Amino acid sequence: MAHSNIVTELAAGMKALPDTGTSFAHTQALWRFLANERVRAEGLSGPLLAMARAEVPEHCDRYALAVHDWSRLNYGGHASKKDRLQMTHETDIGYELQTSLLVSDRDGAPLVAPAQNLVTAAGVLSSNGASVTPPLPHLDELSERMAWLEKQDFGKPLVHVVDREADSVAHLRRWSEAGSAWLVRVKEGSRVRFGDREIRLGEVGNELAYAPAREVEYQGRPAIQWLASTRVVLARKAKPKRTDASGKRVAAQAGAPLPVRLVVSRICDQNGQVLAQWYLLADVPEDVPAQTLALWYYYRWRIESYFKLLKQAGHQLESWEQETGAAVFKRLLIVGQACALAWRIMRAKGTFAEQTKTFLVRLSGRQMKRKRPVTPSALLDGLFKLFMMVETLEHYSLDELKQFAKFAIFQQRETCSKVV
């Protein structure tokens, strides 16, 4: 309950509920909990896995979309964190978060993040219970995470959705050979076999016939999505970004030709001007329409909203004062449960569910947009205030609360009378 809240950048610690303990006691209790070696990431991720197994069958029609991404956590000013990782330049110091978020294939609703890693200078911490391991290149690590997720039996098969960083023919072959279904955005200049020619995807896209798919909004303006699809073959050699023992780059490696589906999505204005364009490759069953694949890739942005909820709009993750990556990671898994709770409330249907959401937003005190009356951050804010109200009523009588209020109002009147 204490982590079902939003915090400010200057007060990013756990908020204390108004029970019989002091705020300092709550802070000390959290410190001891996160520092306790018997509290393991595997145990804290257990509720997330349980929620995934419960939510996927109910909120996914045919597949669960496993959206994968990476996010840097900047702790440049936190010198007390001795296991910070220098990622690129001198001031880019902190940890790297590697996340898999399950999303509904029905409507793109985020469900839960059942698998997460935190990369520190001491190694990689994982929610799957593995010991601290050396870091791997992104796509090699992702291959292991995907294989682990495939074994979890969420009740629906997974389709792995990844952004353009996954445009690696070696890994796409590897995932298909393992039987995984995937949807990846790729570069326009990637080469494929189209018919009897080896050409770039941009050239393939120029030869296809496009049809309007749906009306969309692009940067606040109305637009239309146009789609075209065909089959291509990944026949090019893989070019590993690795060096051998002598320091030379590993030679290009041939692989079996891989037939895949190409979907080209163009966002155009009312005059037909192209505003944005995506090239998507997919290894999924043929009976999934191209329009559905394009929509599934659009749902990939849900993971960006999750990162925003962690880092800016909710929990201010980059302001946490825990002194080790292990403590940050444990707290992150607890916060992940709070986010999943807010998403579950957002998905709830029925008269009482709508009344509850309206009440929580009212408690948050936020001004909401008419088109978006409920948000996860508003629900988190309202939830904590609701829990505070309930906890307060457990420990204080209504008469005591009225006396507190009268005392506060009296102090204001005293001040005003002195001014007059």
C-alpha positions in Angstrom: 0.0 0.0 0.0 2.8 2.4 0.8 4.3 2.0 -2.7 0.9 2.5 -4.4 1.5 6.2 -4.8 3.2 8.9 -6.8 6.1 10.9 -5.3 8.0 14.0 -6.2 11.6 14.3 -7.3 12.6 15.9 -4.0 10.8 13.3 -1.9 11.2 10.1 -3.7 11.2 7.8 -0.6 8.4 5.5 0.5 5.4 7.4 1.9 4.4 6.3 5.4 0.8 5.3 6.2 -0.7 7.0 9.3 -0.6 3.9 11.6 1.0 3.7 15.0 4.6 3.8 13.7 6.5 6.9 12.9 7.7 7.9 9.4 11.2 7.2 10.4 10.2 3.7 11.5 8.7 3.0 8.1 11.9 4.2 6.5 14.0 2.0 8.7 11.8 -1.0 8.0 12.1 -0.5 4.3 15.9 -0.2 4.6 16.1 -3.4 6.6 13.8 -5.2 4.1 15.7 -4.2 1.0 19.1 -5.0 2.7 18.0 -8.4 3.9 19.8 -11.1 2.0 16.9 -13.5 2.5 14.6 -11.1 0.5 15.4 -12.2 -3.1 14.3 -10.8 -6.4 12.8 -14.2 -7.3 10.4 -14.0 -4.4 9.4 -10.4 -5.1 8.7 -11.2 -8.8 6.5 -14.1 -7.7 3.3 -11.9 -7.5 4.1 -10.5 -10.9 4.2 -13.9 -12.5 1.1 -14.9 -10.7 -0.7 -11.8 -12.0 0.5 -12.5 -15.5 -0.9 -16.1 -15.4 -4.2 -14.7 -14.2 -4.5 -11.7 -16.5 -3.3 -13.1 -19.8 -6.1 -15.7 -20.3 -8.7 -13.1 -19.4 -7.5 -10.1 -21.3 -5.8 -11.6 -24.4 -7.7 -13.1 -27.2 -5.2 -15.3 -29.1 -1.7 -14.1 -28.1 0.0 -12.1 -25.3 2.3 -9.5 -26.7 5.7 -9.5 -24.9 7.1 -6.1 -25.5 10.9 -5.8 -24.8 13.0 -2.6 -24.4 15.9 -1.1 -22.5 16.1 2.1 -20.4 19.0 3.8 -18.8 18.7 4.9 -15.2 20.8 8.0 -14.6 22.4 8.3 -11.2 25.2 10.7 -12.0 24.8 12.6 -8.8 24.5 9.5 -6.5 28.1 8.9 -5.5 26.9 6.7 -2.6 25.9 4.0 -5.2 29.3 2.3 -5.6 28.1 -0.2 -8.2 27.0 2.4 -10.7 27.9 1.6 -14.4 29.4 4.0 -16.8 27.4 3.4 -19.9 28.7 5.8 -22.5 30.1 9.3 -21.8 31.6 10.5 -18.5 28.4 11.7 -17.0 26.2 8.8 -18.3 26.4 6.9 -15.0 23.9 4.6 -13.4 22.2 1.4 -14.2 20.5 -0.1 -17.2 16.9 -1.5 -16.9 16.0 -4.4 -19.2 12.2 -5.0 -19.2 9.6 -7.3 -20.8 6.0 -6.0 -20.5 3.0 -8.2 -21.3 0.4 -6.3 -23.4 -3.1 -7.4 -24.5 -3.5 -8.3 -28.2 -7.1 -7.2 -27.8 -6.7 -3.6 -27.1 -3.1 -2.9 -26.2 -3.8 -2.7 -22.4 -0.6 -3.1 -20.3 -0.9 -6.1 -18.0 2.3 -6.7 -16.0 6.1 -6.7 -16.4 7.0 -10.3 -15.4 10.7 -10.2 -16.4 13.2 -7.4 -15.6 17.0 -7.2 -15.3 19.1 -4.5 -13.8 22.7 -4.1 -15.1 25.2 -2.8 -12.6 29.0 -2.6 -12.5 28.9 -5.7 -10.4 26.9 -7.7 -12.9 23.3 -8.3 -14.0 20.5 -8.7 -11.4 17.5 -10.7 -12.7 13.9 -11.2 -11.6 14.0 -14.8 -12.7 16.1 -15.8 -9.7 19.4 -16.3 -11.4 22.6 -15.3 -9.6 24.4 -12.2 -10.5 25.8 -12.8 -14.1 28.2 -11.0 -16.4 26.5 -8.6 -18.8 25.8 -9.8 -22.4 25.1 -7.8 -25.6 21.5 -6.7 -25.7 20.2 -9.2 -28.2 22.0 -12.1 -26.7 20.6 -11.3 -23.3 17.1 -10.8 -24.8 17.3 -14.2 -26.4 17.8 -15.7 -23.0 14.9 -13.7 -21.5 12.6 -14.7 -24.4 13.4 -18.3 -23.9 12.7 -18.0 -20.1 9.4 -16.3 -20.8 8.3 -19.0 -23.2 8.6 -21.6 -20.4 6.3 -19.7 -18.0 3.0 -21.0 -19.3 1.0 -17.8 -19.3 -2.0 -19.5 -20.9 -1.6 -17.9 -24.4 1.3 -18.1 -26.8 3.6 -15.1 -26.9 4.5 -12.7 -29.8 7.7 -10.9 -29.0 7.6 -7.2 -30.1 10.9 -5.3 -30.3 12.0 -2.0 -31.8 14.7 -1.4 -34.4 17.6 -2.5 -32.3 16.5 -6.1 -33.0 17.3 -5.8 -36.7 19.8 -8.6 -36.5 19.4 -11.4 -39.0 21.4 -13.8 -36.8 19.0 -13.3 -33.8 15.9 -13.3 -36.0 17.0 -16.7 -37.3 17.8 -17.9 -33.8 14.3 -16.9 -32.5 12.5 -18.6 -35.4 14.5 -21.8 -35.0 13.5 -21.8 -31.3 9.9 -21.6 -32.3 9.3 -18.1 -31.0 6.8 -15.8 -32.8 8.2 -12.2 -33.3 7.4 -8.8 -34.7 10.3 -6.4 -35.2 10.8 -3.0 -36.7 13.7 -3.0 -39.1 15.8 -0.5 -41.0 14.7 0.7 -44.5 18.2 -0.1 -45.8 18.2 -3.8 -44.7 18.5 -6.2 -47.6 16.1 -9.0 -48.3 15.4 -11.4 -51.2 12.2 -10.2 -53.0 11.3 -12.6 -55.8 14.6 -13.3 -57.5 16.3 -10.1 -56.4 18.4 -9.0 -53.4 17.2 -5.5 -52.7 16.7 -3.0 -49.9 13.4 -2.9 -48.0 12.9 0.7 -49.1 12.9 -0.5 -52.7 10.4 -3.3 -51.9 8.2 -0.7 -50.2 8.1 1.5 -53.3 6.8 -1.4 -55.4 3.9 -2.4 -53.2 0.3 -1.3 -53.4 -1.1 0.4 -50.3 -4.6 0.5 -48.9 -6.0 2.7 -46.2 -6.2 0.9 -42.8 -7.5 3.3 -40.2 -7.7 7.0 -39.2 -5.0 7.9 -36.7 -3.7 11.0 -34.9 -0.1 12.0 -35.6 1.5 14.7 -33.4 -2.0 16.1 -32.6 -3.1 16.2 -36.3 -5.6 13.8 -38.0 -3.9 11.4 -40.4 -4.5 8.1 -42.2 -2.5 4.9 -41.9 -1.8 3.1 -45.2 -0.6 -0.5 -45.2 1.1 -2.9 -47.7 2.4 -6.4 -47.1 4.2 -9.1 -48.9 6.6 -12.0 -48.2 10.3 -11.7 -48.3 13.3 -13.9 -47.5 16.1 -13.1 -45.1 19.0 -14.6 -47.0 21.9 -12.3 -46.2 24.8 -13.2 -44.0 24.9 -12.2 -40.4 27.6 -9.7 -39.4 28.4 -10.2 -35.7 29.6 -7.1 -33.9 32.3 -9.1 -32.1 36.0 -9.7 -32.3 38.0 -12.9 -32.1 40.9 -13.7 -29.9 43.3 -11.8 -32.1 41.1 -8.7 -32.0 39.8 -9.0 -35.5 36.1 -8.7 -36.2 34.3 -12.0 -36.6 33.7 -12.8 -40.3 30.2 -12.7 -41.7 28.2 -15.9 -41.1 25.8 -17.5 -43.6 22.5 -18.9 -42.4 19.5 -20.7 -43.7 17.1 -18.5 -45.7 14.2 -17.4 -43.5 10.9 -16.6 -45.1 9.1 -13.8 -43.2 6.3 -11.3 -43.7 6.9 -7.7 -44.4 4.4 -5.0 -43.4 5.0 -1.4 -44.4 3.0 1.2 -42.5 2.8 4.7 -43.8 1.2 7.6 -41.9 0.0 10.2 -44.3 -1.8 13.5 -44.0 -5.0 14.4 -45.8 -3.0 15.4 -48.9 -1.1 12.1 -49.1 2.2 13.5 -47.7 4.1 10.7 -45.8 4.6 11.8 -42.2 6.1 8.6 -40.8 6.9 5.1 -42.1 7.7 1.8 -40.4 9.1 -1.4 -41.9 8.0 -4.4 -39.9 9.2 -8.0 -40.3 7.2 -10.7 -38.6 7.4 -14.5 -38.1 3.8 -15.2 -37.1 1.0 -17.4 -38.5 -0.4 -16.3 -41.9 -3.9 -15.9 -40.5 -2.9 -12.8 -38.5 -3.8 -9.9 -40.8 -1.2 -7.2 -41.7 -3.5 -4.6 -40.2 -3.4 -6.5 -36.8 0.4 -6.7 -37.0 0.7 -2.9 -37.5 -1.6 -2.3 -34.6 0.4 -4.7 -32.4 3.6 -2.8 -33.1 1.8 0.4 -32.2 1.1 -1.2 -28.8 4.8 -1.4 -28.3 4.7 2.2 -27.0 3.0 1.0 -23.9 6.5 0.1 -22.5 7.6 3.7 -23.0 4.6 4.7 -20.8 5.7 2.2 -18.2 9.2 3.7 -18.1 7.6 7.2 -17.8 5.5 6.0 -14.9 8.6 4.6 -13.2 10.9 7.6 -13.8 8.8 10.7 -14.2 5.0 10.5 -13.9 4.9 8.3 -10.8 7.8 7.0 -8.8 10.8 9.2 -9.7 13.0 6.1 -9.9 16.1 8.1 -10.8 15.8 10.0 -7.5 15.8 6.9 -5.2 18.4 7.0 -2.5 19.0 3.3 -2.0 22.8 2.8 -2.0 23.1 -0.4 -4.1 21.7 -1.7 -7.3 20.3 -4.7 -5.5 18.2 -2.5 -3.2 17.0 -0.4 -6.1 16.0 -3.5 -8.0 14.1 -5.0 -5.1 12.2 -1.8 -4.6 11.6 -1.7 -8.4 9.9 -5.1 -8.3 7.6 -3.9 -5.5 6.7 -0.8 -7.4 6.1 -3.0 -10.5 3.3 -4.7 -8.5 1.8 -1.2 -7.7 1.8 -0.3 -11.4 0.2 -3.7 -12.3 -2.5 -3.0 -9.7 -3.2 0.5 -11.3 -3.5 -1.2 -14.7 -5.8 -3.8 -13.4 -8.1 -1.1 -11.9 -8.1 0.7 -15.3 -9.2 -2.4 -17.1 -12.0 -3.2 -14.6 -15.5 -3.0 -16.1 -18.9 -2.4 -14.5 -20.8 0.3 -12.7 -19.0 0.0 -9.4 -15.6 -0.2 -11.1 -16.3 3.1 -12.9 -17.4 4.7 -9.7 -14.2 3.5 -8.0 -12.0 5.0 -10.7 -13.9 8.3 -10.6 -13.5 8.4 -6.9 -9.8 7.7 -7.0 -9.2 10.4 -9.6 -11.2 12.8 -7.4 -9.0 11.9 -4.4 -5.9 12.6 -6.5 -7.1 16.2 -7.0 -5.9 16.1 -10.6 -7.5 18.0 -13.5 -8.0 15.4 -16.2 -8.5 15.7 -20.0 -12.0 15.0 -21.2 -10.6 12.4 -23.7 -8.6 10.7 -20.9 -10.5 10.9 -17.6 -8.4 8.2 -15.9 -4.6 7.6 -16.0 -2.4 5.1 -14.1 -0.6 7.9 -12.2 -3.9 9.5 -11.1 -5.0 6.1 -9.9 -1.8 5.5 -8.0 -2.2 9.0 -6.3 -5.8 8.3 -5.4 -5.0 4.8 -4.2 -2.5 6.0 -1.6 -4.9 8.6 -0.4 -7.6 6.0 -0.1 -5.3 3.7 1.9 -4.4 6.6 4.1 -8.0 7.3 4.8 -8.7 3.7 5.7 -5.6 3.4 7.8 -6.4 6.7 9.6 -9.9 5.5 10.5 -8.3 2.3 11.9 -6.3 4.3 14.4 -8.2 7.5 15.1 -11.9 8.0 16.0 -14.0 10.4 14.0 -14.2 12.8 17.0 -10.4 12.9 17.2 -10.2 13.8 13.5 -12.7 16.5 13.9 -10.7 17.9 16.8 -7.5 17.9 14.7 -9.4 19.8 12.0 -10.9 22.3 14.4 -7.4 23.0 15.8 -6.0 23.6 12.4 -8.9 26.0 11.5 -8.5 27.8 14.8 -4.8 28.5 14.1 -5.8 30.0 10.8 -8.4 32.2 12.4 -5.9 33.3 15.0 -3.5 34.4 12.3 -6.1 36.3 10.4 -7.4 38.1 13.5 -3.9 39.3 14.4 -3.5 40.6 10.8 -6.8 42.5 11.1 
